[in-house]
Amino acid sequence: MVKKLLIAMLALAMTQGAFAADKKTNVTDKKETTSMTILDKINSPEDVKKLSSKEMVELSDDIRKGIINRVNTIGGHLGPDLGIVEATIALHYVFNSPEDKIVFDVSHQVYPHKMLTGRKQGFTDPANHPEISGYSNPAESQHDHFIIGHTSTSVSLATGLAKARDLKGEKYNVVALIGDGSLSGGEAYEGFNNAAELDSNMIIIVNDNEMSIAPNYGGLYKNLAELRQTKGKAQNNVFKALGFEYYYVEEGNDVEKLISAFKKVKNTKKPTVVHIHTLKGKGYEPAVADKETYHWTTPGFLDRKPTPEIETYNSITTNYLLNKKEQNEPVVAITAATPGVFSFTPDFREKMGDNYTDVGIAEEHAIAYASGLAKNGAKPVLALMSSFVQRTYDQMSQDLALNNSPATVLIYWGGISSADMTHLCTFDIPLISNIPNIVYLAPTNKEEYLAMLDWSYNQKDYPVFIRVPAGEVISTGEKDTTDYSILNKYKVVSKGEKVAIIAAGNFFQLGQQVKDELKKETGINATLINPRFLTGVDQGLLENLKQDHTVVITLEDGELNGGFGEKVTRYYGNSNMKVLNFGARKEFTDRVPLEELYKRYHLTKELIVEDIKNCLK
Amino acid sequence: MVKKLLIAMLALAMTQGAFAADKKTNVTDKKETTSMTILDKINSPEDVKKLSSKEMVELSDDIRKGIINRVNTIGGHLGPDLGIVEATIALHYVFNSPEDKIVFDVSHQVYPHKMLTGRKQGFTDPANHPEISGYSNPAESQHDHFIIGHTSTSVSLATGLAKARDLKGEKYNVVALIGDGSLSGGEAYEGFNNAAELDSNMIIIVNDNEMSIAPNYGGLYKNLAELRQTKGKAQNNVFKALGFEYYYVEEGNDVEKLISAFKKVKNTKKPTVVHIHTLKGKGYEPAVADKETYHWTTPGFLDRKPTPEIETYNSITTNYLLNKKEQNEPVVAITAATPGVFSFTPDFREKMGDNYTDVGIAEEHAIAYASGLAKNGAKPVLALMSSFVQRTYDQMSQDLALNNSPATVLIYWGGISSADMTHLCTFDIPLISNIPNIVYLAPTNKEEYLAMLDWSYNQKDYPVFIRVPAGEVISTGEKDTTDYSILNKYKVVSKGEKVAIIAAGNFFQLGQQVKDELKKETGINATLINPRFLTGVDQGLLENLKQDHTVVITLEDGELNGGFGEKVTRYYGNSNMKVLNFGARKEFTDRVPLEELYKRYHLTKELIVEDIKNCLK
């Protein structure tokens, strides 16, 4: 289980076809410390200002080497950072950070900025890579103003900075860098709409690299294309329409041209957009040629070997969807700009044709759209990462649950993880399972997952969420014939006594281990239960347990507060049953190894058995 | 407590100055059944199609009488519905509902539609008013396609309908009516961005009445103004920029002109916007003159008498904010388009000046903006209704909590209510209290509220949410000197034994009643505790209770699942303490009287005492 994230990352890499070994590259450095020239001299933005144009070009090369070095060693965002190198140099040349405040959206574009603001060792020296996060973080540097990981946020945050500046009578530039897909998110638009009201300095750099994670979708991106084609002169201009001064820079990887544009807008008194056209992946040819694959990659991309195709929960899902398409079903596979995470590969997309929608980074729309599809007789299957489902709570509640629209929503990667604090997947159970009408299912193996998916696809009564299992596929080999329309019916996998273990989803295997360990340690033959439903309790079963059990434990791969286990505990509140809930604490963790988190939360078989023994005393 | 919603509604009406008695009106019908002429003949949209132009004008008058009759009798949305009468008639004249599908955004604009689709008795006959809700609802009619109450949703939902239609090879029009402020919400923009991708019929009617609930804010609304001034011909056109065909109707209350425009776009094969300029409140002069006051009103607006000013939690809050402004503090009072709910009156706004921001219907931006303000040394105080705070979960988690920005967010009307199912305020505790870093406080009286507000305003360590008490002001007369920086410290109000009552926020008074009733019934002198913090448990106190208590009960005015009480129950899971949690079930309730809900949830002193007695057996 500790390998879960790595496996998921690997699956992602595999499914995105991130095989660079046979491709020609212009970079030779691999896992060694890269030897730098100009970058050696840069310890703060002040040093950037001293450089000649020629030196800035050399600096670009050094920065690219650092990016590639880091990503090849510990993984991360490649294409977005390679594309924003010159713009970052130009920003630090023209503006005076940290007095002038630069806010990086999808802060995965922040690597060059980090290298120019005292954190280059996180890129040049593998030993220091883990010290520096892949996202903006004020704890690392005074040049970062927010912890940002989810996207579409910079304009709103910067509007707050600018308004506070104005109220306090201070003078400096506030710059928001947005792009790389972020523009399609509703929060970005709300921010633009309000930034336009500022009667003072506010500079928004729109980094237009023609891409989101996958290609961009939507009317806005057509307008960006029109603006690029006309060198910013098109009559249709969404930024001008919203009230912004507008500048266009065609050569967004030309430091001098960027500097010239940024100088023009520095100290402006009006909300201003500088639309820069950049090349995602610039400097690493495979990343230019295949922008989607190299948006984010696992370590070792420089000499990745093709790996054998294995069955994954991703492939199980895509096969299911393709099969529906082949049967001319009105299936609609939906993603919000992260198709690679679910193996919605270009091949899959082509095969699905009109039965596939990428809504862009627009999770709110994704849910409402799925509700509309379901209400009109189509079969939407929306795939979302756990961390991003929280971008759309109101739509889950109002557009979907209140309307009881029979859409299927697959939640991927849900569980405790060693991820950056901006991309935790710990919160989806409390988020989703307390909304009325929604059925949230937690399969524990392939057959169960397929049975749940098929039930959800065919039923017409509820919005159904399924927490796709993490890690390698577990197969029982026996078809699951459960009727999931009987809600909140838990499954007794093994009947025992004294202690009952209710082990949900990803943690079912841990439940099995706890049962075995408890037997070994105490001789107690515990009951093992697979609850399958995260959205309710099986009152009949819980009541029956009272007869010959004194302790019930719950295991869930997520935050305990507001989660699954507490519902079981509340049920037993007025009884003599002792209940222990195991899961994650309410906290933002930041790149903490899983082993450490499992120890902290008592999520090993040994620690759990110890707690049970204490409870039995 | 049962009067809570009425009091809140009254407070709202009062603070919005909804006094119509001395204003000239052109409507004389009051609480009697209105006598109709043309409307008598209309039982379905088919009947509309038979009318002459002149008859349609007469029908408009009849519909307006029905709207005024209903709102004066049971309260509701007045101005938005008066403005959309002609457009609704024209829609039903041109399109063939329900085959053509019309989706109403801010479905509070749906009254005329209801009157034309077999539900006129909900407007003409006071005895039937409560049968028909104030929002779109498929359970009422096949002409309604979704339950909609929150706003900005129609374009996304309609895009789903249109896509399903196309996949199934069907042919009909899908029409989304949006406007009255909805355009500023991020979901609306995500919807527009994706609707533009449809290569088929999709008609969006933008109802531009120059208003949100309060006046509109933001760049988009400046563009709408520019389009109005140029009769739709301005070069800057956000809809064209997003890829839509665009039509403008200056006289949006002229049925013939609307019919002509709708006929032009009927059966279009392209995503199309029809921008219609309407007059909010048309037909009732006071509602035209004061659009904000008459956006929504309580019953009896036709002959409202001025009421004496009394102290409310609204006035306590506005006085606090005005005082900060007078002291030249960098306070920023923020609303997302519902200033009247918090008594952010025109007078208050004028006095606050630059220290006031209405972001429009844009809760996501509101939270991120507040985070930016707080991080740059300003003092944001954001007021949100409980029902709308769920429009911004990700921003609460990422922009605010992850950054630990010391903003203050006031949650109004939080609690079980008899509201329409689209505007319940039951879910904010599970929503907010499981996010790390946030401190959610539940004051029980004026002094506590002021102390919490002042602590929050001055501290720099946490995002603080305060659930503003509902109902009349309760004052102890004694200043609260608690140091709220000691988190999760509960207050023992009265020390007793055997039974401990932990009564949060609005339900503290109920806790007191339960204590008295229990004493009377059983002689038990229960301990009464005011937890004050909804985001954590006071472990020391809970541990101590074990010494001389056998039953703990929790009371919270909101959903139990994922809420406050379950945290207490989990704490006691491995002990002999019996715990009973009282609060609301996980369900959407629809205009159910509070008395009935309290009975259903065992939230009366008698039922609670009975449960305690059973538990003590």
Interface residues (C-beta under 8 A of the other chain):
Chain A: K101 P138 H145 F146 I147 I148 G149 H150 T153 S156 L157 A158 T159 G160 L161 A162 K163 A164 R165 D166 L167 K168 S184 G185 G186 E187 A188 Y189 E190 G191 F192 N193 N194 A195 A196 E197 Y217 G218 G219 L220 K222 N223 Q235 N236 N237 V238 K240 A241 L242 G243 F244 P271 P330 V332 D354 N355 T357 V359 G360 A362 E364 H365 A368 Y369 A370 S371 G372 L373 A374 K375 N376 G377 A378 P380 Q390 R391 T392 Y393 D394 Q395 S397 Q398 D399 A401 L402 N403 M421 T422 F427 P430 L431 S433 N434 I435 P436 N437 E559 L560 N561 G562 G563 G565 E566 K567 T569 R570 Y572 G573 N574 S575 N576 K578 V579 L580 N581 K586 E587 F588 N614 C615
Chain B: K101 P138 H145 F146 I147 I148 G149 H150 T153 S156 L157 A158 T159 G160 L161 A162 K163 A164 R165 D166 L167 K168 S184 G185 G186 E187 A188 Y189 E190 G191 F192 N193 N194 A195 A196 E197 Y217 G218 G219 L220 K222 N223 Q235 N236 N237 V238 K240 A241 L242 G243 F244 P271 P330 V332 D354 N355 T357 V359 G360 A362 E364 H365 A368 Y369 A370 S371 G372 L373 A374 K375 N376 G377 A378 P380 Q390 R391 T392 Y393 D394 Q395 S397 Q398 D399 A401 L402 N403 M421 T422 F427 P430 L431 S433 N434 I435 P436 N437 E559 L560 N561 G562 G563 G565 E566 K567 T569 R570 Y572 G573 N574 S575 N576 K578 V579 L580 N581 K586 E587 F588 N614 C615
